[in-house]
């Protein structure tokens, strides 16, 4: 079957099958847009984890690291991932530690709360639209199957008005029905592959985030229970 015959089948299909095909095409385009966007977002997050961990564990003073991040923000650079978690925690830790009369445990509680909020935001960014990919991957085959059933049903119904039924009568309807099935698979397969791959990568990045929060909290805990600047004689 050449390209023109496929196109003519789509043009001459029943309006229900055409609607199914249009819906599947829209889902396919939507999934590919999401696939590209998530690829960029997750790649940036993975690269940021490696770069920031190297800087954080290099022995650099935390205050200096915080000031460098502030310089990035002034330069219109978006701070994401581990650096965002670090800045949220260190900013709240410094603010609370400079106040007199606050217990060390209260300082840590406020610091960890700030990092949890930042972590929730980072998690939301990483997982954004993944559910749409899962929906496309699970729904598209059934939408295509509906178009297939409808097309085959119409093909056999057209036989009722024929005195001498033949394959030529039902072939176009069956062909358009199979096109709907193919389009359903075309929309579903990339979506399910991308979802599985990205879900695994997101879990890996989030594991790095949670590990960093625990490690950074341990460092700040030691500082919080050391003698505070206001308490030095």
VMD Tcl script that draws the C-alpha trace (Angstrom):
set ca {
  {0.00 0.00 0.00}
  {1.58 3.27 -1.11}
  {1.50 6.59 0.66}
  {-1.31 8.02 -1.49}
  {-3.58 5.06 -0.78}
  {-2.99 5.39 2.95}
  {-3.81 9.09 2.78}
  {-6.93 8.42 0.72}
  {-8.07 5.85 3.28}
  {-7.70 8.44 6.03}
  {-9.56 11.08 4.01}
  {-12.39 8.71 3.11}
  {-12.69 7.14 6.56}
  {-15.87 7.58 8.57}
  {-16.01 10.65 10.77}
  {-15.71 8.54 13.92}
  {-12.50 6.89 12.72}
  {-11.16 10.26 11.55}
  {-11.87 11.69 15.00}
  {-10.02 8.76 16.57}
  {-7.04 9.31 14.28}
  {-6.99 13.03 15.02}
  {-7.07 12.33 18.75}
  {-4.23 9.83 18.48}
  {-2.17 12.25 16.40}
  {-2.71 14.94 19.05}
  {-1.67 12.55 21.82}
  {1.44 11.58 19.87}
  {2.48 15.21 19.34}
  {1.80 16.00 23.00}
  {3.86 13.05 24.18}
  {6.82 13.99 22.00}
  {6.75 17.57 23.30}
  {6.80 16.22 26.86}
  {9.53 13.70 26.00}
  {11.84 16.46 24.74}
  {11.05 18.79 27.65}
  {11.64 16.08 30.26}
  {14.87 15.02 28.56}
  {16.20 18.57 28.92}
  {14.98 18.95 32.51}
  {16.31 15.61 33.76}
  {19.65 15.97 31.95}
  {20.12 19.40 33.56}
  {19.28 17.93 36.98}
  {21.71 15.02 36.57}
  {24.52 17.33 35.45}
  {23.83 19.74 38.32}
  {24.07 16.92 40.87}
  {27.54 15.97 39.67}
  {28.81 19.55 39.45}
  {27.45 20.75 42.78}
  {28.49 17.67 44.74}
  {32.04 18.16 43.49}
  {32.02 21.79 44.65}
  {30.30 21.05 47.96}
  {32.71 18.29 48.99}
  {35.79 20.15 47.74}
  {36.27 21.71 51.19}
  {35.05 25.15 50.13}
  {33.69 27.32 52.92}
  {29.91 27.05 53.02}
  {29.48 30.81 53.26}
  {31.58 31.27 50.14}
  {29.55 28.62 48.33}
  {26.36 30.41 49.36}
  {27.67 33.76 48.09}
  {28.59 32.20 44.75}
  {25.02 30.99 44.37}
  {23.75 34.48 45.15}
  {25.97 35.83 42.40}
  {24.43 33.38 39.96}
  {20.94 34.53 40.83}
  {21.91 38.17 40.31}
  {23.20 37.15 36.90}
  {19.73 35.74 36.03}
  {20.95 32.14 36.30}
  {18.31 29.78 37.67}
  {19.55 27.83 40.69}
  {18.17 24.28 40.67}
  {18.62 20.92 42.32}
  {21.17 20.41 45.08}
  {22.29 24.01 45.04}
  {18.72 25.16 45.59}
  {18.41 22.74 48.53}
  {21.70 23.97 49.92}
  {20.79 27.64 49.61}
  {17.36 27.14 51.19}
  {18.81 25.26 54.16}
  {21.88 27.42 54.70}
  {19.92 30.68 54.40}
  {17.40 29.59 57.04}
  {20.13 28.13 59.25}
  {22.14 31.39 59.16}
  {19.06 33.52 59.81}
  {17.94 31.48 62.82}
  {21.43 31.09 64.26}
  {21.93 34.86 64.33}
  {18.85 35.29 66.50}
  {19.37 35.09 70.22}
  {17.34 32.84 72.48}
  {16.67 30.13 69.90}
  {17.51 26.57 70.86}
  {19.80 24.57 68.62}
  {17.08 21.98 68.04}
  {14.71 24.74 66.92}
  {17.35 26.00 64.50}
  {17.68 22.55 62.98}
  {13.93 22.08 62.82}
  {13.51 25.33 60.90}
  {16.42 24.51 58.62}
  {15.13 21.05 57.78}
  {11.65 22.43 57.19}
  {13.06 24.93 54.67}
  {14.95 22.15 52.87}
  {11.87 19.92 52.81}
  {9.88 22.70 51.13}
  {12.65 23.20 48.55}
  {12.87 19.44 48.04}
  {9.13 19.20 47.41}
  {9.41 21.90 44.76}
  {12.33 20.17 43.04}
  {10.44 16.88 43.11}
  {7.41 18.54 41.55}
  {9.54 19.92 38.71}
  {11.16 16.56 38.00}
  {7.87 14.63 38.03}
  {5.88 17.25 36.10}
  {4.02 15.75 33.10}
  {5.30 12.21 33.73}
  {1.74 11.19 34.55}
  {0.66 12.47 31.12}
  {3.17 10.16 29.46}
  {1.80 7.27 31.49}
  {-1.74 8.21 30.45}
  {-0.85 8.39 26.75}
  {0.95 5.05 26.90}
  {-2.00 3.31 28.54}
  {-4.93 4.99 26.75}
  {-3.68 5.22 23.14}
  {-3.92 1.49 22.30}
  {-7.51 1.38 23.52}
  {-8.45 4.49 21.56}
  {-6.90 2.92 18.46}
  {-8.75 -0.32 19.17}
  {-12.03 1.59 19.35}
  {-11.35 3.04 15.90}
  {-10.51 -0.44 14.64}
  {-13.72 -1.98 15.96}
  {-15.79 0.87 14.56}
  {-14.19 0.61 11.13}
  {-14.60 -3.17 10.92}
  {-18.19 -2.89 12.14}
  {-19.02 -0.39 9.39}
  {-17.31 -2.60 6.82}
  {-19.47 -5.60 7.63}
  {-22.60 -3.46 7.85}
  {-21.94 -2.30 4.28}
  {-22.26 -5.91 3.14}
  {-25.97 -5.91 3.97}
  {-26.78 -3.84 0.91}
  {-24.69 -5.94 -1.47}
  {-26.23 -8.69 -3.57}
  {-22.81 -10.28 -4.09}
  {-20.57 -9.53 -1.10}
  {-16.87 -9.42 -1.89}
  {-13.59 -8.57 -0.25}
  {-13.35 -5.38 -2.30}
  {-16.37 -4.01 -0.44}
  {-15.00 -4.49 3.07}
  {-11.29 -4.02 2.35}
  {-11.22 -0.19 2.59}
  {-13.04 -0.18 5.92}
  {-10.79 -2.86 7.37}
  {-7.71 -1.03 6.11}
  {-8.73 2.26 7.73}
  {-9.48 0.35 10.92}
  {-5.99 -1.12 10.95}
  {-4.52 2.35 10.41}
  {-6.24 3.45 13.63}
  {-4.61 0.51 15.43}
  {-1.20 1.43 14.03}
  {-1.61 5.05 15.10}
  {-2.56 3.94 18.60}
  {0.63 1.91 18.87}
  {2.67 4.74 17.34}
  {1.46 7.07 20.09}
  {1.77 4.54 22.91}
  {5.16 2.91 22.36}
  {7.38 6.04 22.58}
  {5.35 7.28 25.56}
  {5.74 4.07 27.57}
  {9.45 3.77 26.77}
  {10.07 7.40 27.74}
  {7.99 7.10 30.92}
  {9.88 4.03 32.14}
  {13.24 5.60 31.36}
  {12.46 8.97 32.89}
  {10.80 7.53 35.99}
  {13.99 5.59 36.70}
  {16.16 8.68 36.18}
  {13.90 10.82 38.39}
  {14.11 8.25 41.18}
  {17.91 8.31 40.91}
  {18.08 12.11 41.05}
  {15.65 12.29 43.97}
  {17.72 9.71 45.82}
  {20.71 12.04 45.43}
  {18.61 14.93 46.76}
  {17.44 13.04 49.84}
  {20.95 11.80 50.54}
  {22.34 15.32 50.29}
  {19.67 16.71 52.64}
  {20.58 14.08 55.24}
  {24.32 14.72 54.88}
  {23.96 18.49 54.91}
  {21.65 18.31 57.93}
  {24.34 16.35 59.79}
  {26.91 19.06 59.01}
  {24.59 21.84 60.12}
  {23.62 19.87 63.23}
  {27.23 19.91 64.37}
  {27.46 23.65 63.73}
  {24.16 24.34 65.48}
  {25.35 22.62 68.64}
  {28.71 24.36 68.60}
  {29.16 27.70 70.35}
  {27.20 30.32 68.45}
  {28.75 33.70 67.52}
  {26.45 35.60 69.88}
  {27.49 33.37 72.75}
  {31.22 33.89 72.35}
  {32.68 36.04 75.08}
}
mol new
graphics top color blue
foreach p $ca { graphics top sphere $p radius 0.5 }
foreach p [lrange $ca 0 end-1] q [lrange $ca 1 end] { graphics top cylinder $p $q radius 0.2 }
display resetview
